[in-house]
Amino acid sequence: MATIRKRGKNTYQFTVSIGRTADGKYKRKYKTYKVTTKMTEKQLKLHLQHEAYKFEQKVLSNSFISPKAMTFEEFSYEWKTKWLKREVSKNTFYLRSDSIKNHILPKIGHIKINEINTLMILDLMENLSRKDRKIKELSISSKQEIYKALMSVFKRAVEWNVIENNPMKKIKMPTEKKENKTLQVYTENEIKIIKDALKNETLHWNIFVNLAIATGMRRGELLALEWHHIDLHNMLINIEQALTLSGNTVEIKQPKFNSKRIISIPPSLVKTLKNYKEISKENKSILKIDNNKNWVFFNNKGHHFHPSYATTWWTRFLKRLNKKLQKEERKLIKVIRLHDLRHTSATILISNNIHPKVISERIGHKKTSTTMDLYGQALPAADKVASDKLNQLFDNDA
């Protein structure tokens, strides 16, 4: 039976003898165990005996790895199989696993986990490079994923009594410098040009872009729309699901940050949506599509579009539009991401003096402060509109 010896206030050491070495010395395995709950003396004794017995069985079955002997790579495997795989989504699992594999293990994987200190982590974070070895700096989102992976690993290591101190405790998450962050959005005049060009595109993409601008919905939220989510009579959209990429597969999940919400549709779009709904029914009948998902946006097999396909279409659409504008010797439209239509929607609302709280709820932010931080650059324009309105009021008094 394993022996139990008290080490500290709530800390105990288990010792298991596994025989003698060639020189006659006893070979032992040790484990430090911390009691985290209050117990009576009798309960504590039984609890320690039980934990010591479990430790002994592991040692005798050769399945025990001494925490002090574990490298970061060995522990990260335990973390991935015993915690990460069970506690996070598939997409997060892939992101954290890739961060460990591509950026962390090559640097500190061989070091014993109890020997890794804050300076080592700081050095790792400050010298991150792209996997493809291109000179371009690693994106801020990739740096943040690496940080999150390290935080999770060392947090578990502390919780599982593998290490006493967390080397990540004083390290802050990498953030993008605010002065370098400029939103790319369209002006109202540019939107008019885009809307005019959309008349020559397939109807479902016409509707898709108009809804993106009018509602500020995310790409995955738009692609996950089913007709029962749209109340054309009351002019409302119920956003309760989204398409997300998890590795190489597409999953239907709750909207980002669990931002389920109901938002209104501009009346000018309702008539177009009614017409599109009827045409969709006819197309499904012609294509002989019969499935239990009545997608608003679907391909010729009746399935929702892949998120990357929507992005590819948007890129090609802008190229076609600019080619046409160039031929007509007109000013080209700036090329922005599909996601930036969401930012365009919010910016237009701010510029028209819509209250930030309303905008925050409409686009699905947890906090109004997030909306203000993100779209603060639009505030001067909104302030100018407010000033002009006040000027009209005072002009009437003159």
N, C-alpha and C positions, 0 to 999 in steps of 0.2 A: 504494500500500500504506500502511496505517496505520502511524504511527510509534509506537515504544514508549519510554517514559522512566521510569526508576525514581524513585519518590517517597519510599518509606520502606523499612523492613526487608523486608516481603513485599508491598509495594504498588507498583503500576505505573500509569502513565497512558497511555491510548491516545488518539491524536489523528488525526482524519481531516479533510482539507481538502475542501471541497465547492465550490470556485471563488471568484471575486471578487465583491464587492458593487459597487454603482454607483459608489462613490467609489474603487474600485481596491484596497480592502483584502481580505485573504484571510478567508473565512468558514470556521470550523472547528467540529467537534463533538468533545467530550471525554468520556472515561469512565475512572473510577478502578476498577482491578481488583485484588482481593486474592488472593494465592495461599495456599491453606490446607493443602496437602499437601507433604511433603518430596519433592524431586526432585534428580536430578543436574543439573549445569550444562547438559548437552546436552538433557535432558528438559525442563528449565525453558524453554529457548530455543524449542523446538518448541511447547511448550504455550502460551506467550505469543503466538507468531506465529499459532497457530490461533485463540485467543480474539480477538486483534486483527483477524484476517480476518473473523470472525463479526460483530464490531462494525461493521467497515467496510461489510459487506453490508447490515446493518440501516440504517445511515445513508444509503447510496446508494439504498436502496429506499424511503426516506422513512418507515420504520417505527420509527425510534428516537425516543424521548421522553427528553430529558435528565432524570435523576432530580431535579436541583435545580429543574427547572421544573415538576415534577409536583405537582399539588394532591393533598390527601388523597383527594378523590373519584376522581381519575384512578388513583391507586395502589390504592385499594380495589377498583376494577374489575379491575385486574391480579391482585390477591390473590384475588378471588372466582373468576375464571376459571381461573387457573393453579394455585391451591392448594386453596381451600376446596371447590370442586365435586368435586375428585378425592380429597380426603383424609378427609372426614367423611360421616356418614349424611345421608340426605335431611332428616330432622327437624332435625338440627343445622344443616344448610345454610340451611333456612328461618329458624330462630331467629336465626342470626348475620346473615343478609342483612337481616331485618326490623329488627334492632337498628341496623345501619348506616344503613339507609334512613330510619327513623322518628326516631331520636334523635341520631345522630352527624353525618351529612351536613348537616343544617340548621344545625349549630353550627360545625363546623370543615371542612366539605367543600371550601370555597373557599380554604382556607389551604394554602400550599406545605408538603408533608409534612416537609421538613427544617427548617421554621420553627416547627413545633409543639413546645411545651415542656411540662414537667410541670405548671406552674401552669395552663396552658390546659386540660389534661386534668382537673385537680382541680376547676376551675371548672365544666367540663362535667358531671362526676359529681355535684357538689353541687347543681346546678340542674336535675336531670332532672325532667321532668313527663310526665304521661300523654298519649298520642296523642289521646285523645278530649277533652282539655282539662278534665276533671273535676277538682274541687278535691282529691279523694282522692289520697293519695300513691302514687307508682308502687311496685308490689310489689317486695319484696327480690329475688325470683327474676328479675324483669325487669332490675333494676339489675345483677345478677350476669351476665346474658346480655350486656348492653352492655359490661361490664368484660371479659368473655371475648373479645368481638369485637375490642375495642381491643387487648388483649394479643396476639391472633393477628396482627392487621394489622401492628403495630409490630415484632413478632418477625420476621415475614417481611421487613419493610423493612430490618432490620439484616442478616439473613442474605443478602439480595440486594444488599448494599452500596449501598442507596439512602440510608440515613442511618447515622451513626456511633454515635449514642447513643440508647438506647431511653427515651423520656419516661415509659413505664409502669413503669420499674424500681423506683421508690420508692412506687408507689401500691398499696394493699392492696385486696383484693376486699371489696365491701360485705357486711356480715354483719348478721343480725338480733340485736337485743339479747336476751340470754338471759332477762332478767327479764320480757320481754313475750311469751315463748313458752310458752304453756300448752296442753298436749295436751287435746283433747276426746275423752274415752273414756266408755264405758258401764260402769256397775257391774254386778255379777253379777245383782242384782235386776232392773235394766233389761233385761238380756239375756233373762231369763226372760219378761218382758212381750213383747219383740220376737219371741222364738221362738214364743210362743203365738199372736201375731198372724199370723205367717208361715203358720200352718196354713190360713188362709183365702186364701192367695196361690197363684199358679201354682206347680206343683211345682218347676220348674227354678229359680225365684227363691228358693224355700224352701231348696233345696240350696245354691244360690250363696252366700246369706248365712251359712248354717250353716258352710260350708267356710271362708268368709272369717274368721269368728270363731275357728274351731277350728284353722286352720293359719297365719293371719297372712299369707296370700298376697296379692300385689298384684292389683288389678283386671285388668290385662292378662294376668297369669299365670293367673288363674282362667278368663278368657274364651278363652285359648289351649289349655286342656286338651283332650286327646283321650283316648279310653278306654284306649288302650294305655299312657298315662302313669300309669294308676291300677292298682295291684296290690291287688285286693280280698282275695286270699288271705293275703298278708303284711301287709296294711293299710298300704300305702306309696303315696306320690305322688312321681313323678319330675318335677320342675319343670325343664324344659329349653327352654321357649320362652315368648314373651309377645307380646301384641298391642300395638303402639305406633302413635301418630298421627304421620304425617309429612306436614305440610301438610294437605291434604284427603283423604289416602289412609291406609289402615290397613295396616301391615306386620307380618309375623311375624318376630320377631327373638329374640336371646338375652335372657334376663331382665336387668333393670337391673344394671349393674356386673358383668355376666357371672356373676350369682349362681345358677348351676345348682346344684341340690341335691336330695336325697331326704329327705322328711320323713314321719313316721308319721301315720296318721289315727286319731282316737279310735275305739275299738271300737263305741261307740254310734252312730257315723255309717255304719259299714260296711254294716249291714243296710239302712239307708235308701238308700244308694248302689246296692246290689244291686237293690233294688226299682225305683229310678229308672232303672237301666240297662235293665231289661226293658221298662219302660214306654216308654223312648226308642226302643227297637227297634220296638215296636208302632206308635208315632207315625210313625216314618220309613217304615214299611211302608204305613201308611194314606195318608201324604202323597206316597208314591211317590218318596221321596228316595233317590238312589243316587249318591253322590260318593265320592271317595277320601279325604275327611277325615271321620273319625268323631268330630265335636265332642261334648263333654259338654254344652255349652250351645249350642243352635242355634234359629234361627227357623223359620218354616213353609216356608222354601225350602232348609233344611238348611245354611245358612251360619252362621258364628259371629256373635254379636251385636256391634254396633258399640260401642266403649267408652263413648261418650257416651250411648248408649241405656240402658246399665246404670246410669249415674249418674242419668239422668232417672227411671228406674223407682224407684230408691232414694228420691229426693226426694218423689215422689208417694206412695210407701208410707208414709213418715213422716207426711205430711199426712193420709192416711186414718186412720192409727193414732191420731194426736192428736185428730182429729175425733171418733173413737169414744170415746177416753178422756175428752174434754171432755163428751160427752153423758152418760157414766156418772159424771160429777163426780169423776173420778180425776186424780191428778197427771199432767201431760203429760210425754212423753218429750222430752229435749233433742234438738234437730236438729243432727246432726254429719255430716261428709262420709262418703261411702262408704269412702274411704281410711282414715278413722279407725277402721274395724273392725279393720284391721291393727294399729293402735296399741292398741286395746282388747285384742286377743289377747295382745300382748306384755306389757301392763301386768298382766293377770290372772296370767300365768305368773310375773312378778317378785313379785307379791303373794303367790304361793303358794310362794315360795322356790325356784323353779327356777333353776339356775345360769345367770348371764348368758351364758356361753360357749355353752350349749345353745340359749338363746333367740336369740343372734346368728346361729348357724348355721341355725336353723329359719326365721327370717324373711329370711335372705339378706343380712346386713350383712357388709362386708369385715372390719371390726374390731369386737371386743367393746367397745372404747371408744366407738364410735359408738352402740351399743345403750345403754350406761350414760349417755351424755350425753343421749340422746333420752328415755329412760324413767327418769331418776334420780328424778323426783318420786314414783315408785311405791315407792322404797326404804324410806321411813319405815314404810309399811304392812307391807312384808316384814319389816322389823326388829322390828315389834311382834309379828308371828306367831312369829318366832324367840324373842323374849323370853318369850312365853306358853308356848312349848314347854319352855324352860329352867325356867320357874317351876314347871311340872308336875313336872319332875325333882327340883327341890329340895323341893317339897311332900311328895314321897314319902319324903324323908329326915327330915322333921320328926317 
